[in-house]
């Protein structure tokens, strides 16, 4: 999880995103009026994770008006535009749960997180890979878990890697991916969905 500062103008976004990518992206040039996936991934720190790069891009553009966003999008190359349309997140301010979202879907939430500090407060289990097998661990061993509230007090579970510090207890935007955890260790266990946070930004 990483805090980002959204762009404040289309020109700033274009200047930062049209960066040429990493040194090994020999076919990508800076300041050529074209923005590629590799250039977005460089500034997002996303590596080969295309979905993560698009989450960064969408959150970074979230303070711009529609005309400014279109001005930036006009510079997307074909592959970036394809990935943007494929992974584009739904932005939500009024929470109605995550039942309508598939696991792996991109999402942006606007709300206030409350850290669940007691490890016994949230129970559940995640599958993790160990060599060539999977094992279950308590979700609180891997994640810091929060309830995120909208203006009406409706909540959604969100979480991020425990090594990534903490989300502020104030209104923010988060960009992440819908995931799920088991409520028990039984094979027939029910699942609950949550949002794994990739990025967050403070409001204006």
HELIX and SHEET records of a PDB file:
HELIX    1   1 UNK A   10  UNK A   17  1                                   8    
HELIX    2   2 UNK A   37  UNK A   44  1                                   8    
HELIX    3   3 UNK A   50  UNK A   60  1                                  11    
HELIX    4   4 UNK A   66  UNK A   73  1                                   8    
HELIX    5   5 UNK A   78  UNK A   87  1                                  10    
HELIX    6   6 UNK A  139  UNK A  142  1                                   4    
HELIX    7   7 UNK A  162  UNK A  164  5                                   3    
SHEET    1   A 6 UNK A   2  UNK A   3  0                                        
SHEET    2   A 6 UNK A 191  UNK A 202  1                                        
SHEET    3   A 6 UNK A 155  UNK A 161  1                                        
SHEET    4   A 6 UNK A 143  UNK A 149 -1                                        
SHEET    5   A 6 UNK A 106  UNK A 115 -1                                        
SHEET    6   A 6 UNK A  90  UNK A  92  1                                        
SHEET    1   B 3 UNK A   2  UNK A   3  0                                        
SHEET    2   B 3 UNK A 191  UNK A 202  1                                        
SHEET    3   B 3 UNK A 171  UNK A 182 -1                                        
SHEET    1   C 2 UNK A 125  UNK A 130  0                                        
SHEET    2   C 2 UNK A 133  UNK A 138 -1                                        
END                                                                             
